[in-house]
């Protein structure tokens, strides 16, 4: 795999930074990783590392098959003879491997300064999250609520409960999405004269819907891999707040954000409409891989 990561890192003196990564198909371990000024230079070095250096418990070895994810096989084939010497060139296949691309996303997130989780969402988790996010975008809940309205939200995933203050973003046309603040009340700091300068509270969950041209490329690409409409005018950026700033979602956060969007949509569409009083809207949802979720929102 190879990507232009110039938005996240720079090689001194170069106009472009490309990162290349070679993964072991059976374990997901990184066999080779390099950055350079071009796909060719970064890819050749990553492949050289993969062929000559061990990766954890895996010894260096010539592969019998190479899958090129979002990289033309002919470009890889052109570099292999010089790297392999007398060894036979392995079979080359072209196929987008979503699990591998997600690992690459994590590496780019690290380059961009975002903390990385210990347990990543699975492809099934991502697909479910984006399916619900597409519904959220199309429903436009900001037509019903502004960012001065607050929703009391209790989520349970596999019996573990969490409470948030949910704020729907977008009525003013500046930033669309959904913010989830941990606890039963908004943080006092948000009432400051300029809340944009206040650090994000740890544990906050965010879904931002931004124009594709302003979103980090790894978020746009991930959404596309998991079914986000190619012609969409907005793409989702999903993050949480860690102790040191924005953090890519872990699996628990992905489950909660998915469930929260479903809860807002149920409240929007249910018998308890905005402004109808204190009644609560509740529901259940089976998340990816059989995880059981429930919500209560008012």
N, C-alpha and C positions, 0 to 999 in steps of 0.2 A: 504494500500500500504506500501511496505517497500523496501528500497534500501541500498546497501553499498555506503556510501558517504565519505569513508576514504580519497579520493583525495581532498575533500573540507573542512573537519573538522575532528578533532581527539578528542577522549575521553582520558584524561590523564591516562596513565598506561595501555591502551588497544591497541591491535594490529589492531583492526578493529572498525570502527564506522558505525552503521546502524541507519538510520532514518526511522520512521514509521509515517504515516499520515492517519487520518480518516476524510473524508469529508461528509458533508450533501449533499445528492444527489439532493435535490430540489433547494438549494441556493448556493452550492459551498463553504459554510463557513467551516472553519477548526474546527471540533469538538474535535479532539485529535491530539497531535503532541509530539513525544518523540524521543530521541536518546539513543542508548545503544550499548553494545558490541556484540549483536546478534540480529537476526530477532525476536527471541522469547521475549527477554527482552524489546526491543523497541516497538514491536507490542502489547505486553500485557499492557504496560503503556499507549500507545496511545489509546487502546480500553477502559481502565479503565477511562481515562479522558473523552472520548466520552460518556460513560455511566453515569458519575457522575457530570459533570460540564456543565453549560450552555455555549452556543456559541453565543455571541451577544444576539439577541432577542430570540434565540431558547432555550427552557428549556432542561435540561438533560432528556433523554428518552431512552427506550429500542427500538431498531429498529425492524421493522417487516421483513426487508429484508436487507442483506448485500451483496454487490457486491465486490468481491476480484479481484482487478486489478493487474495483474502480481504478485499475491501471492496465493499459493495453498490454497484452501478453507479448506482442512483438517488441516492445521496448525492453521488457525483461529478457527476452530471448537474445536480443542483440548484445547484452552485457554478460550473459552466462558463460559462453565459451572461454573467454579470457580468465574468468574467475575459477572455472572448473578444471582447467588444464586438460588432462587426458580423460577425465571422468565424463561419462555420457550426460548429455543435456536431459534433464527430467521432463516428464510430460507437463505441459502448461495449459491451464484452464482459465477461462474468464468467468467470474461469478462474484456478485456482491455478497459478502459474508457479513450479516448484520452484527453478529457477536464481535467479530474482529473490528468492524468499524466503530462499535461502541467503545472498545478498548482504546482505539485511536482517539476518540472523542475525549476520553479521560486524560490522555497524554496532552492533548491540546489545551484542555481546561487547566492542567497543571502549569503549562507554559504561560497561560494567560493570568495566572495568579489565583485561580479558584482552588479552594481546598477540595480534596477528593475523598469520597466515602470509603468505608471498609467493605460494605456490602452493596453492590451495584444492583439497580433494577434489572430484571431479566428482559429479554426481547418481548415476552408476553406482557410484562408490566408496562413497557413503553407503548406497545400497540394499544393496550386498553386506555392508557392515559391520553394518547393522541386521539383515539376515537371519541372519548368524552369531551376533549378540548375542541374538537371540530363542532360538536353539538353546542358547546358553550359559545363558541364564536358566532355560530349561525343564529342562536337564540337572542344575542345582544342583550343580556340582562341589565346593562347600563342604561337601557331605555326606561327601566322601572326604578332603579336605585341610583343615587349619586354617591360620591365618595364621602359625603357627610352622614350617610345612612350606615348603621352597623347591624350586623346579623350575628346573633348568638348561635354558635355551632358546636355541637358535641359529636365527635367521631369515635367509632369503635372499630378496630381491625383485629380480628381473632381474639376478641374480648378485652383488648387493651384500649382504654379510653383516653382521649385528649380533647381539651376544650380550646376553642379559638374565637376571637372576634373577627368576623369575615367582612371585608370591605370590597365592594364591586367597583372597579375602576373603568372610566370611559365616558361618563356622561358629558364631561367638559371637552372631550375630544383630544385630550393631551396624551394620556396613557391608558390604553384599554387592558383589562385583565382582572386579576383577583389577588387580594392580599389577605393572608391569614396570620393574625397576631396571637401568640400563645396566651391563654388565660381568659378571664371573664371580662376584662376591661382593657381599653386601649392604653398603651404605655403613655405615661404623663409627658414624656419628652416629645410626643407627636403634637402637643399643644404649643410647642415653642413657636416663636415668630416665623422661623424658617425651618420647618420640619425636614426639608430635603437635606439639611446638613447634619441631621441626627443619625447616629449609627443604627443600623438595622438591629432590632432585638433578636437575640439568639433564639433559634427555633422557629422563626418566622418562615412561612412558605409563600412563594410568589409565583404567579403565572402572569407574564407580560406578553402582550400581543403587539408585535412591532412590525413595521414594514420590512420586507426581506432585505432591502438594501442597507438597512441600519442594524440588522441583527448579526451577531457573530456567525460566521459561516458554518461552524460545527453544529449550531442549533438548527439552522435552516436545513442542512443536509440530513440531520437525524430525523427531523419531522417528515421530510420527503421519503426517507426509507420506510417510515412507519405509516404511510398513507395520507399524509397531509396534502391537500389539493395543490397541484403545481401552480395553478393560476391564482391562488389566494393572495389577497392584498396584505394580509397580516400573517406572521408566523409566530409560534409560541416559544417563549424562553421560560423554562421552569427551573427555579433555584430555591435554595433554602439559605438561611443565615446562620453561619457558624460563629465561634468565638472570635475568629480573625477576619470575618467578612463573608462575602458570597461563597457558597459551597454548592457543588453539583449534587443533585438529588441522590440520596441513598434509597434503598428499597422501601423502607418504612415511610419515608417522606413522599415517594411516588404514590404509594397506596393512599396516603392521607389526602394528597392533593387531588387525586382522581375522585375520591369519595366526596371531597368538599365541592368540587364542580358539580357532581351529580346532585348533591344536596341543594345547592343554589338553584339548579334547574328545576328540581322538584318543588321548591318553594315558589319559584316563579310561575310554574304551570299548575300548581295544586289549588285546592279550594281556599287555602289561606293566602290571599293575594297581598301584595305590598299595601300597608296602611290599614289592614283589616283587624288589627289588634294583636293581642299577645299569644294567640294560638300557635302551636308548634306543628311543623311538618316533619314527619318521621318516615324512614324507609330503610330497606336493606338492599345490599348489592353484593353479588359474588364477584370478587376481584380475580385477577389473573391467578392461575395455578390453584384455584379453589379457596383462596383466602376469603374469609367472610367479613363483610363490612356492614356497618349500620350508621345512620346519621339522625340527628334531631336538630332542627334549625328554626329559629324564630326571629 
